[in-house]
């Protein structure tokens, strides 16, 4: 354990620093873009693409897919609605259900912010040599595969056990 602890601590520091620096850079990259709750809007766009129908998705499906309680989802939707980036409408086939759509203004803001993010990360990648990019991809793929395998093994071992902490 003595030799693993410093290594693990270094991985945690790396991940934390990567998170902090990239978040700071993304904020700066978005500074000149239309104001929007980009993360929320992009997540909604992805959910509509994957689980929606005719450019809309049910609020209940958003909550289920995001594993969030309805009040939290409603707060986020209300913020995006106030910004003019989404509309909520009653499903004409089932008046008990509410559909969510991204407005044209929301889609313009999402695309502009997405392009700014793509440009930011393209500039970062351009600072790396082809060899460094290949190494980074190999390590990323190996690390993700190892995490997925370990999580699957733990899930198998813990069948029937309640999760220890769902706040991660």
N, C-alpha and C positions, 0 to 999 in steps of 0.2 A: 504494500500500500504506500510505503514511503516514497517510492520512485514514481508512482502514478499520480499522487496528489499535485505536485508542481506542474506536471504536464496538463492535468485536467484544469487546474486553475489558469494556466496559460490559454487553453481553449476557451474558457469562459471569458477571460479578458479580451481575447481576440473577437469573439462574437459580440460582446458588449461594445467594443470600440467600433467594429464594423457597423453595428446598428446605429450608434450615435453619429458617426461621421457621415454615413449614407443618408440618414434622416436630415441632418443639417444641410447636406448638399442638395437633397431633393427639395427642401424648403426654399433654398436659394434659387434652384432651377425653376420653381413654380412662381417666384415672386412677380414676374411680369405677365403671368397668365390670368385668364378670367378666374375670379374667385369662385371656388366651389369646394365642397367637401369631397375632394378627389378620391380618397380611399373608399369612402362610403359609396360614392357614385360609381366607381369602377367595380366594386363588389356587386352592386345591384345590377350593373350591366352584365357581368359574368353570370349571375344567377338567372337573369332573363334569357341569356343565350343558351344556357345549359338546361334550365328547368321550366322556362316560361313557354308561352304560346302566343303567337301573334303580337310579339313585342311587349308583352305584359306578364306579370307574375302575381300570384295571390300573396297577400301579406302573410298568411299562415305558412305558405311555402318558404318565404324568406326566413321566418323565425325558425322553422324546422331545419332548413339547410345551414343556417348560421349558428344553430344550437344556442339561440339567445331567447330570453323571455319576451313575450309580446310587448310589454311596456317599453323595453329598451329599443325594440325595432320601431315601435310607434314614435318614440322620441326622435330617432334618426330620420325617419321618413318625414316627420313634421318639419324638421330643420331643412331638409332638401326641398320640401314643398314650399316653405317660406322663401327659399332662395329662387324659386321658379324653375327648379331642375327636374322635378317629378310632378306627376298628378296621381291622385288616388281617385278611383271611380268604382261605383257599385257594379258588380257583375250583373249584366242584364239577364243572364240565365239563372242566377241564384243570388237574390238580393241580400242574402246574409253574408256574402263574401265580398271582399274588396280587392280590386286589381290595382297594381302600381305600374305606371309607364314613365319612361324618361321623356321629358319634353324636348323639342328641338333645341331650345336654349341649353338644356342640360347636356344634350349630346354634343353640341358645339364646345361647351366648356370641358367636357370629358375628353374629347378628341384633342383639344389644344393642350390640356394638361398631360395627356398621354404622350403627345409628341415631344413636349418639353422633357418628360422623364426619359423617353427613348434617346433623345439628343444628349442628355446628361450622361446616361450610362454608356452611350457610344463613345463619348469623349474619354470616359474612364478607360474603356477597353482599348482605345487607340493608344493609350500610354503604356500598354503591355506589349511585349514581343510575342510573336506567334508561339514560341516555346512556352512562355509564361502562361498564355491563354490555354494551351493544351494541358499543361500541368494543373492549372486551376480547375479546368473542366474534369480532369481525371480524378482529382481529389474530391471535388464536389460530388461527382457521381458515386464514388466509392463511399464517401461519408453518408450520403443519403441512403444508399443501399444498406449500409450497416445499421443505420438508425431504424429503417423500416423493418429489417430482419429482427433486430432486438425488440422492437415494439410488438411485432407479431408473436415472438416467442413469449414475451411477458404476458400478452393478452391470453395466449393459450394456457399459461401457467396460472393465471388469475381468474379463470372462468368462475363466475359466481361471486367473486370478491368485489366489494364496492371500491370505486376509485379512491385513492388516498387524497388527492388534491386536484380539482379540476380547474384551478386558477392559472395553470401554466399556459 
